[in-house]
């Protein structure tokens, strides 16, 4: 069973969901396959702050919201410097690098790097909107920088990212994280608890909807 998983790398709810996704893969990994996609939530963080948080404290208000959201989740620590001092201008650069990794070195490399980027931002308060930081992390994690650069330079990485963004818009993805299952018939969105997520997946594994039609 395929689950199309849409996130924004800067989204705290996707950071919180990481433990749930890891556990789902551990418990049901033989029966499921996650396809990782990216959605534009923090494509322009300055615009987001001024349009959605202007009356709630801008970056400082958003930082409080992020800290409060993650407070009850031990596996999703949040550095108090994110959004107060470290303010990535965009998530798109990180998404593009992750698509370049996927194209040049395979999906698992991209999945592994996505986790490293989330840790770098949420735990270490690194500016993962910076291409300098992103290139440094590629080297630090032992990936073939030249192969990644080829995908960045020839346009294939940005094309793949635009494909994700356009598909997210086409199917009506509301935000991050979103789990699209059963060929698009079912979508779970936002702070979905592990038990709810697993129950939905197990039900589809037991009774796939394409076995019969009520029409």
N, C-alpha and C positions, 0 to 999 in steps of 0.2 A: 504494500500500500504506500502510495506517495503522498507526502505532506509538503506543500509549498509553503515555506516559512519566510515571511517578509518582516524585515526589521530595519531600523535606522541605527547605525553604530553608536550614536550619541544618546539614544533613548534609554532612560533609566529603567523603564519597564522591560525592555529587552535584556538589560543587564540583570535584572531580577529574575527574568524568565530563563536565564542561562542554566541555572541549576535544575530547573524542571525539564528542559530539553535534554540535558545530559542524563537525567534519570530515566526519561522516556526512552532514550537510545539504549541505555543499559538494560532496561527491563523488557523492551519490545523490539530491540534492534533487528532481530532476524525477520520481523514481519513488517517493518516500516522502512521507508527511505525518505529522508528529509532533503528537499531541494532548497537551497538557500538563495534568497533574493533580497534586494534592497529597495527601500521606499523612501521618498523624499519628505522627511519631516523637518530636518535641520539643514536643508539645502542653503538657506540664507538665515543664519541665526540672528543677525542684527535685526532683520525685518521681522522675524518671529517675535523677538523680545519687544519691539516697539509696537507691534500690532496686537499682541496677545497679553503682554505683561506690563504695558506702559502705566497702568493704574494699580499695579500690584508689586511695584518695586523693581521693575526691569530685571537685570541680571541677578541682582541680590535677592529679589523676591523669588525668582525662578530657582536660584540656588537653595533657598530654604525649602521650597516645594520638593526639590529632588532629594534633599537630605531627609525630610519627613517621610517621603514615599518609601525610601529604602531602609528607614530606621528599624523596622521589624524583621528584616531579612539578614541573618548573619552571613549568608553566603554572597551577599551583594554589598560589600563595604563601599562607602563613598567618601572620597577625600573632600574636606571642607573647602579646598581651594578651587574646585571646579565651579565654573560660572561666576565666581567672585573674582578670581585672578586669572585662571586659565579659561579662555573663551574662544574655542575654535570658531572660525568664521563660517565653516561649512562642514558637513559630513560627506559631501560629494567626493572630495579628494580621497578620503579613506575608502569609500565605496568603489571608486575607480581603481585604486590599487588592488583591492580585493578581487575585482573582476579580472585584472591583469594577472594576478596570481593564479586564478582559476583557469584562465585561458592558456597560460604558459606552463604551469606546473601541476595543474589538476585541482579538483574540487577540495580534496582533503587539505592541501596546503592553504587554500583560501579560508576554509573553516577554522583551521588551527590559528591562522594569523588574525582572523576576526576576534577570537578570544583574547589573543595577546594585545590587540588594539583596545579592546574594551577594558582590560586590566590596566593598560597604560593610562587611559583617560580616567576611569573611575577610581582607581587605587592610587596611581602615581601622579595624577593631575598633569599628564603630558598633553601637549596641544597636537592632537592627531588630525587636525585640519591642515597642518603644515606639511608640505611635500618634503621639506628637509627632514622633519621628524619621521615621516613615513619611510623615506628611503633609508634612513639610519636604522630603523627597526627591521627593514627587510634584510639588511646586512647582519644585524645583531642576531637574527633568528636563523641565519645560515642559508637563506634562499639565494637563488641565482639572480642577482640584480640585473644583469644584462638581459636575461630572458624576460623579466618583468618590464624593463624599460622598452623593449621592442613592442610589447603589447600596448604600452602607454603611447609610444611615439607614432605607431602606425594607425592609431585610432580605433583599434579593435576593442580596447578596454572601455573607452567611453561609449562606443556603440553598444556593447553588452549592457552597460549600466543604463543607458537610455532605454534599452529593451525592457529592463526590469521596471523602470519608472513608468513607462508607457503601459506595460501589462498591469501594473498595480492600479493605474487610473482606469484602465479598461474594465477590470473586474470589480472596481469599487472598493479597493482596500481603504479602510478608514484611518489606519495608523499603524503604529508599531508597539508590540509585535502582533502579527496576524498569522493564523494557521489556516491554510486553505486545504480542505480535504474532499475526498469523494468526487474528484473531477470538477471541483468548483461548486458543488451542491451545498457544502457546509463550510462556514468560516467562523472561527473563534478569534476574538479580537481583545487585546488589552491584557489586563491583569487576571488571567485565567489560572485558577489554582491547579496544582498538579493532578489532584484526584478527578477534577472535572475534565481536564485534558485527556488523561488516561482513559477514563470511562468512555468518552466519545470515540477515541481511537479503537479501543477494544470492541465497542459495539459495531464499528464499521468493519473491523477484521472478522467478526463473527457473521455479520449479515451485510455484505457489500450490496449497495443499492442497485448495481447493474445485473443482479441475479434475476430481478423481476421488475415489472413496471405496473403501476396502478393506473396508467393512462388507458 
